[in-house]
Amino acid sequence: MTDWGLIDPGGADATATDDEAVLAALVDVERALLRAWGSVLDEFLDAQADALDSAALDRDALRAGVERDGVPVVALVPALRAQLEAAGLPADRLHLGATSQDVVDTALMFVARDALAAARASLVEAGRGLAVLGQGARHRPRIARSLARHGEASTLGVLAAGWLDGVSSAVAAIDAVEFPVQFGGAVGTGAAADAAAGRPGAADEVRAELAAQLGLADPGRSWHAERTPVLAAASAAASVVAALGRIAGDATFLSREEVGEVRLANAGGSSAMPHKRNPADAVAITAAAVEAPGLLSVIASAAIAGDERSAGRWHAEWSALRRLARLARSASAAASRLVSGLEFDADRAAALLADSGPAGARPDRDVLAAASDRVVDRSVARFTRLTEPEARA
């Protein structure tokens, strides 16, 4: 049975990143490749592309193929070819000029792109909420903490602005990623595609058409053993989770009964203590943030690749990249919920400040207000530039 989230709070949102989504993406790549060849060869291959049906594929046979061959595409291609033949359509153009890595790499870029796009949308929602919090609490004083001890006076607005800066950085990390197609054939030269078309440079034409069909980037090259595109996507996902992990950690601590500067509306229950209201969204984000660095290390280790196509290292990327994309999407959705139900208790924050011992806890109010205005305004302006198209124009 496929995992369905029973013990996976950090990756609870498996939308578009589960095995069914990956299989659909693999078939989408083969479908787009047929259409790309149709454009390059000036042939009508839309009927073949439309006949491919991921829902009708035998999952048990595909699982057996992965166990036997080490990759899913070896069993997938004959199954798709059988669909075409059953429909009375020629199958000679299916998978033409491609190798398994072309299809898997492109499909996983497709999955990662969509998952990080969904994460970005949730980040923007969370960021807008943080901007409102920051602007509304810019002159609400609190004690800032340094190395787990009281430091100097700050404001609740500055706290929210710091969180917003992390969200902005996560959005920027996603925006910086190019999600490229992969098309190089057996050893990355594109020779099979050139031979199939009967002219040099056909592989470049097919790759460009494939990118256009899928809405991915054309890298102008094959990157079978040059794995920085995967590392870039994985790093962006990890950056998202890390930025949100900081927010979750602060919210968890500041919502403790003995602190109380933050109130959380969306709370989970306890099986043993009915009076408890656990910070469920913050817990889920923290779980994702604890897991993500290990997954990123897998991607970084696999990036050394080797040969023209790597044995084993490439294979280790698949689940790690897919999992990082899922964690980023899940954590971002949880962050949006967390922020939507988060409130500051300005009176409690002021009381903690008044009880603090450090001399810096009693600053000049005008100086503090001016400093807070500067921090909050800059944070909100940066977020707006990154997320509002009219602000970027």
One Martini backbone bead per residue (centre of mass of N, CA, C, O) as a GRO file, in nm:
protein
  393
    1MET     BB    1   0.097   0.035   0.021
    2THR     BB    2   0.063   0.357   0.003
    3ASP     BB    3   0.145   0.625   0.139
    4TRP     BB    4  -0.097   0.847   0.348
    5GLY     BB    5   0.009   1.011   0.633
    6LEU     BB    6   0.004   0.893   0.929
    7ILE     BB    7   0.344   0.972   0.987
    8ASP     BB    8   0.341   1.285   0.816
    9PRO     BB    9   0.342   1.603   0.904
   10GLY     BB   10   0.570   1.739   0.723
   11GLY     BB   11   0.421   1.575   0.450
   12ALA     BB   12   0.098   1.600   0.418
   13ASP     BB   13   0.132   1.731   0.128
   14ALA     BB   14   0.109   1.517  -0.167
   15THR     BB   15   0.051   1.697  -0.386
   16ALA     BB   16   0.210   1.624  -0.685
   17THR     BB   17   0.435   1.394  -0.527
   18ASP     BB   18   0.345   1.130  -0.587
   19ASP     BB   19   0.351   0.849  -0.774
   20GLU     BB   20   0.122   0.939  -0.960
   21ALA     BB   21   0.251   1.208  -1.042
   22VAL     BB   22   0.511   1.090  -1.160
   23LEU     BB   23   0.381   0.913  -1.372
   24ALA     BB   24   0.234   1.140  -1.518
   25ALA     BB   25   0.498   1.289  -1.590
   26LEU     BB   26   0.627   1.071  -1.762
   27VAL     BB   27   0.396   1.072  -1.972
   28ASP     BB   28   0.413   1.371  -2.042
   29VAL     BB   29   0.691   1.352  -2.168
   30GLU     BB   30   0.622   1.151  -2.393
   31ARG     BB   31   0.404   1.329  -2.514
   32ALA     BB   32   0.585   1.579  -2.570
   33LEU     BB   33   0.789   1.428  -2.750
   34LEU     BB   34   0.598   1.367  -2.977
   35ARG     BB   35   0.529   1.664  -3.044
   36ALA     BB   36   0.816   1.751  -3.100
   37TRP     BB   37   0.860   1.562  -3.339
   38GLY     BB   38   0.627   1.667  -3.507
   39SER     BB   39   0.757   1.946  -3.548
   40VAL     BB   40   1.037   1.861  -3.666
   41LEU     BB   41   0.902   1.649  -3.893
   42ASP     BB   42   0.619   1.724  -3.989
   43GLU     BB   43   0.416   1.559  -3.800
   44PHE     BB   44   0.130   1.377  -3.692
   45LEU     BB   45   0.127   1.310  -3.319
   46ASP     BB   46  -0.132   1.365  -3.145
   47ALA     BB   47  -0.268   1.089  -3.132
   48GLN     BB   48  -0.046   0.950  -2.973
   49ALA     BB   49  -0.040   1.142  -2.733
   50ASP     BB   50  -0.349   1.105  -2.656
   51ALA     BB   51  -0.326   0.779  -2.604
   52LEU     BB   52  -0.186   0.827  -2.352
   53ASP     BB   53  -0.232   0.634  -2.030
   54SER     BB   54  -0.167   0.633  -1.697
   55ALA     BB   55  -0.423   0.495  -1.567
   56ALA     BB   56  -0.383   0.211  -1.742
   57LEU     BB   57  -0.149   0.122  -1.593
   58ASP     BB   58   0.058  -0.126  -1.455
   59ARG     BB   59   0.181  -0.106  -1.143
   60ASP     BB   60   0.311  -0.382  -1.090
   61ALA     BB   61   0.488  -0.383  -1.345
   62LEU     BB   62   0.647  -0.126  -1.274
   63ARG     BB   63   0.765  -0.224  -1.007
   64ALA     BB   64   0.912  -0.465  -1.130
   65GLY     BB   65   1.088  -0.293  -1.319
   66VAL     BB   66   1.244  -0.138  -1.103
   67GLU     BB   67   1.367  -0.390  -0.969
   68ARG     BB   68   1.509  -0.491  -1.234
   69ASP     BB   69   1.629  -0.198  -1.372
   70GLY     BB   70   1.627   0.081  -1.174
   71VAL     BB   71   1.398   0.191  -1.370
   72PRO     BB   72   1.082   0.297  -1.500
   73VAL     BB   73   1.113   0.322  -1.826
   74VAL     BB   74   1.161   0.033  -1.933
   75ALA     BB   75   0.854  -0.048  -1.871
   76LEU     BB   76   0.695   0.194  -1.985
   77VAL     BB   77   0.739   0.196  -2.294
   78PRO     BB   78   0.599  -0.075  -2.372
   79ALA     BB   79   0.325   0.007  -2.250
   80LEU     BB   80   0.281   0.250  -2.442
   81ARG     BB   81   0.312   0.098  -2.705
   82ALA     BB   82   0.066  -0.084  -2.658
   83GLN     BB   83  -0.141   0.144  -2.667
   84LEU     BB   84  -0.093   0.225  -2.960
   85GLU     BB   85  -0.145  -0.050  -3.094
   86ALA     BB   86  -0.437  -0.080  -2.983
   87ALA     BB   87  -0.514   0.199  -3.150
   88GLY     BB   88  -0.365   0.184  -3.439
   89LEU     BB   89  -0.075   0.310  -3.383
   90PRO     BB   90   0.217   0.429  -3.432
   91ALA     BB   91   0.541   0.366  -3.230
   92ASP     BB   92   0.823   0.481  -3.349
   93ARG     BB   93   0.825   0.775  -3.192
   94LEU     BB   94   0.856   0.663  -2.927
   95HIS     BB   95   1.131   0.766  -2.752
   96LEU     BB   96   1.290   0.924  -2.949
   97GLY     BB   97   1.629   0.971  -2.864
   98ALA     BB   98   1.593   0.855  -2.583
   99THR     BB   99   1.637   0.820  -2.233
  100SER     BB  100   1.567   0.752  -1.917
  101GLN     BB  101   1.691   1.015  -1.799
  102ASP     BB  102   1.530   1.216  -1.959
  103VAL     BB  103   1.252   1.145  -1.831
  104VAL     BB  104   1.311   1.161  -1.528
  105ASP     BB  105   1.432   1.443  -1.507
  106THR     BB  106   1.194   1.595  -1.634
  107ALA     BB  107   0.973   1.498  -1.442
  108LEU     BB  108   1.105   1.609  -1.177
  109MET     BB  109   1.105   1.902  -1.265
  110PHE     BB  110   0.802   1.921  -1.296
  111VAL     BB  111   0.731   1.852  -1.002
  112ALA     BB  112   0.904   2.069  -0.862
  113ARG     BB  113   0.782   2.316  -0.993
  114ASP     BB  114   0.488   2.277  -0.891
  115ALA     BB  115   0.550   2.262  -0.587
  116LEU     BB  116   0.697   2.544  -0.571
  117ALA     BB  117   0.459   2.708  -0.672
  118ALA     BB  118   0.275   2.637  -0.436
  119ALA     BB  119   0.463   2.740  -0.218
  120ARG     BB  120   0.470   3.033  -0.311
  121ALA     BB  121   0.171   3.095  -0.269
  122SER     BB  122   0.181   3.045   0.039
  123LEU     BB  123   0.401   3.250   0.104
  124VAL     BB  124   0.242   3.498   0.017
  125GLU     BB  125   0.020   3.467   0.222
  126ALA     BB  126   0.202   3.479   0.470
  127GLY     BB  127   0.337   3.753   0.405
  128ARG     BB  128   0.085   3.927   0.419
  129GLY     BB  129   0.030   3.867   0.716
  130LEU     BB  130   0.304   3.975   0.824
  131ALA     BB  131   0.274   4.263   0.724
  132VAL     BB  132   0.034   4.331   0.901
  133LEU     BB  133   0.163   4.268   1.172
  134GLY     BB  134   0.404   4.461   1.151
  135GLN     BB  135   0.246   4.728   1.110
  136GLY     BB  136   0.062   4.697   1.373
  137ALA     BB  137   0.347   4.638   1.572
  138ARG     BB  138   0.583   4.859   1.546
  139HIS     BB  139   0.508   4.998   1.857
  140ARG     BB  140   0.540   4.719   2.009
  141PRO     BB  141   0.698   4.627   2.277
  142ARG     BB  142   0.996   4.421   2.340
  143ILE     BB  143   1.200   4.152   2.417
  144ALA     BB  144   1.495   4.066   2.305
  145ARG     BB  145   1.680   3.774   2.203
  146SER     BB  146   2.012   3.644   2.308
  147LEU     BB  147   2.122   3.347   2.356
  148ALA     BB  148   1.858   3.287   2.546
  149ARG     BB  149   1.852   3.601   2.625
  150HIS     BB  150   1.816   3.895   2.730
  151GLY     BB  151   1.861   4.200   2.567
  152GLU     BB  152   1.677   4.415   2.390
  153ALA     BB  153   1.479   4.632   2.272
  154SER     BB  154   1.181   4.596   2.081
  155THR     BB  155   0.944   4.470   1.842
  156LEU     BB  156   0.683   4.304   1.702
  157GLY     BB  157   0.736   4.416   1.419
  158VAL     BB  158   1.027   4.312   1.392
  159LEU     BB  159   0.961   4.018   1.418
  160ALA     BB  160   0.778   4.001   1.165
  161ALA     BB  161   0.996   4.109   0.969
  162GLY     BB  162   1.189   3.872   1.002
  163TRP     BB  163   0.997   3.665   0.892
  164LEU     BB  164   0.948   3.804   0.618
  165ASP     BB  165   1.238   3.782   0.515
  166GLY     BB  166   1.233   3.475   0.491
  167VAL     BB  167   1.005   3.460   0.286
  168SER     BB  168   1.144   3.631   0.070
  169SER     BB  169   1.388   3.443   0.034
  170ALA     BB  170   1.221   3.198  -0.057
  171VAL     BB  171   1.102   3.326  -0.308
  172ALA     BB  172   1.374   3.395  -0.442
  173ALA     BB  173   1.474   3.102  -0.462
  174ILE     BB  174   1.256   3.007  -0.654
  175ASP     BB  175   1.290   3.226  -0.881
  176ALA     BB  176   1.599   3.127  -0.947
  177VAL     BB  177   1.488   2.875  -1.074
  178GLU     BB  178   1.566   2.638  -1.319
  179PHE     BB  179   1.366   2.408  -1.517
  180PRO     BB  180   1.501   2.158  -1.694
  181VAL     BB  181   1.541   1.980  -1.950
  182GLN     BB  182   1.602   1.644  -2.082
  183PHE     BB  183   1.820   1.583  -2.387
  184GLY     BB  184   2.071   1.319  -2.503
  185GLY     BB  185   2.063   1.034  -2.467
  186ALA     BB  186   2.269   0.785  -2.390
  187VAL     BB  187   2.547   1.014  -2.367
  188GLY     BB  188   2.454   1.329  -2.448
  189THR     BB  189   2.479   1.392  -2.779
  190GLY     BB  190   2.216   1.338  -2.975
  191ALA     BB  191   2.263   1.126  -3.209
  192ALA     BB  192   1.990   0.978  -3.239
  193ALA     BB  193   1.826   1.225  -3.326
  194ASP     BB  194   1.990   1.302  -3.571
  195ALA     BB  195   1.949   1.032  -3.717
  196ALA     BB  196   1.637   1.031  -3.727
  197ALA     BB  197   1.634   1.316  -3.895
  198GLY     BB  198   1.899   1.348  -4.088
  199ARG     BB  199   2.037   1.576  -3.890
  200PRO     BB  200   2.203   1.814  -3.756
  201GLY     BB  201   2.049   1.949  -3.455
  202ALA     BB  202   1.782   1.798  -3.377
  203ALA     BB  203   1.815   1.775  -3.071
  204ASP     BB  204   1.780   2.078  -3.018
  205GLU     BB  205   1.494   2.100  -3.131
  206VAL     BB  206   1.358   1.897  -2.943
  207ARG     BB  207   1.433   2.027  -2.675
  208ALA     BB  208   1.288   2.295  -2.727
  209GLU     BB  209   1.005   2.171  -2.770
  210LEU     BB  210   0.984   2.027  -2.500
  211ALA     BB  211   1.001   2.278  -2.326
  212ALA     BB  212   0.749   2.417  -2.445
  213GLN     BB  213   0.542   2.194  -2.376
  214LEU     BB  214   0.621   2.204  -2.043
  215GLY     BB  215   0.741   2.482  -1.933
  216LEU     BB  216   1.046   2.464  -1.959
  217ALA     BB  217   1.377   2.476  -1.975
  218ASP     BB  218   1.639   2.548  -2.202
  219PRO     BB  219   1.980   2.457  -2.157
  220GLY     BB  220   2.154   2.377  -2.424
  221ARG     BB  221   2.183   2.081  -2.291
  222SER     BB  222   2.332   1.821  -2.129
  223TRP     BB  223   2.294   1.687  -1.761
  224HIS     BB  224   2.356   1.395  -1.658
  225ALA     BB  225   2.651   1.470  -1.487
  226GLU     BB  226   2.526   1.770  -1.426
  227ARG     BB  227   2.360   1.843  -1.108
  228THR     BB  228   2.281   2.149  -1.049
  229PRO     BB  229   1.974   2.160  -1.107
  230VAL     BB  230   1.896   1.983  -0.866
  231LEU     BB  231   2.042   2.144  -0.646
  232ALA     BB  232   1.878   2.404  -0.686
  233ALA     BB  233   1.597   2.292  -0.620
  234ALA     BB  234   1.670   2.173  -0.342
  235SER     BB  235   1.772   2.438  -0.212
  236ALA     BB  236   1.508   2.591  -0.231
  237ALA     BB  237   1.342   2.400  -0.058
  238ALA     BB  238   1.525   2.421   0.195
  239SER     BB  239   1.490   2.729   0.230
  240VAL     BB  240   1.196   2.727   0.291
  241VAL     BB  241   1.203   2.544   0.544
  242ALA     BB  242   1.402   2.711   0.710
  243ALA     BB  243   1.243   2.978   0.728
  244LEU     BB  244   0.991   2.839   0.861
  245GLY     BB  245   1.136   2.715   1.108
  246ARG     BB  246   1.188   2.978   1.252
  247ILE     BB  247   0.894   3.062   1.291
  248ALA     BB  248   0.801   2.809   1.443
  249GLY     BB  249   0.994   2.832   1.681
  250ASP     BB  250   0.902   3.108   1.783
  251ALA     BB  251   0.599   3.045   1.815
  252THR     BB  252   0.632   2.820   2.019
  253PHE     BB  253   0.777   2.981   2.239
  254LEU     BB  254   0.584   3.246   2.254
  255SER     BB  255   0.321   3.048   2.327
  256ARG     BB  256   0.390   2.998   2.589
  257GLU     BB  257   0.256   3.045   2.892
  258GLU     BB  258   0.522   3.193   3.019
  259VAL     BB  259   0.504   3.406   2.784
  260GLY     BB  260   0.263   3.507   2.563
  261GLU     BB  261   0.314   3.687   2.288
  262VAL     BB  262   0.161   3.446   2.152
  263ARG     BB  263  -0.124   3.347   1.951
  264LEU     BB  264  -0.291   3.038   1.861
  265ALA     BB  265  -0.560   2.913   1.676
  266ASN     BB  266  -0.424   2.656   1.542
  267ALA     BB  267  -0.498   2.368   1.721
  268GLY     BB  268  -0.407   2.080   1.885
  269GLY     BB  269  -0.442   1.784   2.039
  270SER     BB  270  -0.466   1.553   2.323
  271SER     BB  271  -0.478   1.227   2.446
  272ALA     BB  272  -0.401   1.298   2.770
  273MET     BB  273  -0.458   1.635   2.744
  274PRO     BB  274  -0.740   1.814   2.690
  275HIS     BB  275  -0.629   2.115   2.758
  276LYS     BB  276  -0.458   2.108   2.519
  277ARG     BB  277  -0.290   2.333   2.263
  278ASN     BB  278  -0.128   2.254   1.999
  279PRO     BB  279   0.126   2.356   1.761
  280ALA     BB  280   0.074   2.200   1.480
  281ASP     BB  281   0.198   2.367   1.248
  282ALA     BB  282   0.474   2.411   1.383
  283VAL     BB  283   0.542   2.114   1.408
  284ALA     BB  284   0.536   2.044   1.105
  285ILE     BB  285   0.757   2.242   1.021
  286THR     BB  286   0.979   2.133   1.204
  287ALA     BB  287   0.989   1.851   1.086
  288ALA     BB  288   1.079   1.946   0.806
  289ALA     BB  289   1.339   2.102   0.903
  290VAL     BB  290   1.484   1.846   1.013
  291GLU     BB  291   1.481   1.675   0.738
  292ALA     BB  292   1.601   1.845   0.496
  293PRO     BB  293   1.918   1.838   0.526
  294GLY     BB  294   1.954   1.534   0.461
  295LEU     BB  295   1.840   1.552   0.172
  296LEU     BB  296   2.044   1.759   0.066
  297SER     BB  297   2.292   1.576   0.109
  298VAL     BB  298   2.215   1.372  -0.104
  299ILE     BB  299   2.225   1.563  -0.347
  300ALA     BB  300   2.518   1.658  -0.306
  301SER     BB  301   2.647   1.375  -0.326
  302ALA     BB  302   2.523   1.302  -0.613
  303ALA     BB  303   2.664   1.543  -0.783
  304ILE     BB  304   2.931   1.385  -0.861
  305ALA     BB  305   2.870   1.138  -1.012
  306GLY     BB  306   2.974   1.027  -1.325
  307ASP     BB  307   3.042   0.989  -1.606
  308GLU     BB  308   2.773   1.011  -1.828
  309ARG     BB  309   2.634   0.804  -1.623
  310SER     BB  310   2.513   0.731  -1.320
  311ALA     BB  311   2.566   0.492  -1.053
  312GLY     BB  312   2.318   0.551  -0.801
  313ARG     BB  313   2.330   0.856  -0.752
  314TRP     BB  314   2.093   0.934  -0.927
  315HIS     BB  315   1.884   0.750  -0.782
  316ALA     BB  316   1.901   0.904  -0.501
  317GLU     BB  317   1.750   1.169  -0.588
  318TRP     BB  318   1.452   1.121  -0.631
  319SER     BB  319   1.329   1.106  -0.338
  320ALA     BB  320   1.468   1.360  -0.229
  321LEU     BB  321   1.343   1.570  -0.418
  322ARG     BB  322   1.049   1.499  -0.378
  323ARG     BB  323   1.053   1.546  -0.068
  324LEU     BB  324   1.139   1.843  -0.066
  325ALA     BB  325   0.898   1.945  -0.227
  326ARG     BB  326   0.689   1.850  -0.023
  327LEU     BB  327   0.790   2.005   0.226
  328ALA     BB  328   0.760   2.286   0.105
  329ARG     BB  329   0.459   2.270   0.054
  330SER     BB  330   0.365   2.194   0.341
  331ALA     BB  331   0.501   2.424   0.504
  332SER     BB  332   0.361   2.659   0.355
  333ALA     BB  333   0.073   2.585   0.427
  334ALA     BB  334   0.120   2.592   0.735
  335ALA     BB  335   0.213   2.889   0.745
  336SER     BB  336  -0.048   3.016   0.650
  337ARG     BB  337  -0.214   2.913   0.888
  338LEU     BB  338  -0.047   3.023   1.119
  339VAL     BB  339  -0.069   3.328   1.047
  340SER     BB  340  -0.385   3.349   1.035
  341GLY     BB  341  -0.379   3.258   1.371
  342LEU     BB  342  -0.193   3.501   1.457
  343GLU     BB  343  -0.116   3.669   1.769
  344PHE     BB  344  -0.053   3.949   1.956
  345ASP     BB  345   0.059   4.033   2.299
  346ALA     BB  346   0.128   4.342   2.397
  347ASP     BB  347   0.099   4.335   2.706
  348ARG     BB  348   0.287   4.099   2.762
  349ALA     BB  349   0.538   4.215   2.624
  350ALA     BB  350   0.556   4.469   2.806
  351ALA     BB  351   0.586   4.317   3.075
  352LEU     BB  352   0.851   4.170   3.008
  353LEU     BB  353   1.011   4.427   2.961
  354ALA     BB  354   0.970   4.555   3.245
  355ASP     BB  355   1.110   4.289   3.390
  356SER     BB  356   1.372   4.347   3.272
  357GLY     BB  357   1.719   4.394   3.341
  358PRO     BB  358   1.833   4.527   3.110
  359ALA     BB  359   1.913   4.842   3.011
  360GLY     BB  360   1.804   4.804   2.707
  361ALA     BB  361   1.490   4.782   2.806
  362ARG     BB  362   1.514   5.125   2.831
  363PRO     BB  363   1.450   5.309   2.587
  364ASP     BB  364   1.407   5.530   2.356
  365ARG     BB  365   1.109   5.558   2.202
  366ASP     BB  366   1.185   5.717   1.945
  367VAL     BB  367   1.419   5.541   1.857
  368LEU     BB  368   1.264   5.275   1.841
  369ALA     BB  369   1.049   5.366   1.638
  370ALA     BB  370   1.242   5.438   1.407
  371ALA     BB  371   1.374   5.158   1.382
  372SER     BB  372   1.116   4.999   1.330
  373ASP     BB  373   1.023   5.143   1.078
  374ARG     BB  374   1.264   5.068   0.905
  375VAL     BB  375   1.241   4.759   0.918
  376VAL     BB  376   0.949   4.723   0.825
  377ASP     BB  377   0.953   4.881   0.559
  378ARG     BB  378   1.176   4.712   0.421
  379SER     BB  379   1.041   4.438   0.435
  380VAL     BB  380   0.781   4.509   0.281
  381ALA     BB  381   0.916   4.615   0.024
  382ARG     BB  382   1.058   4.357  -0.058
  383PHE     BB  383   0.812   4.175  -0.078
  384THR     BB  384   0.663   4.343  -0.290
  385ARG     BB  385   0.875   4.324  -0.517
  386LEU     BB  386   0.859   4.001  -0.534
  387THR     BB  387   0.512   3.972  -0.552
  388GLU     BB  388   0.447   4.242  -0.719
  389PRO     BB  389   0.434   4.321  -1.042
  390GLU     BB  390   0.398   4.637  -1.025
  391ALA     BB  391   0.662   4.671  -0.842
  392ARG     BB  392   0.865   4.554  -1.074
  393ALA     BB  393   0.816   4.769  -1.316
   0.00000   0.00000   0.00000
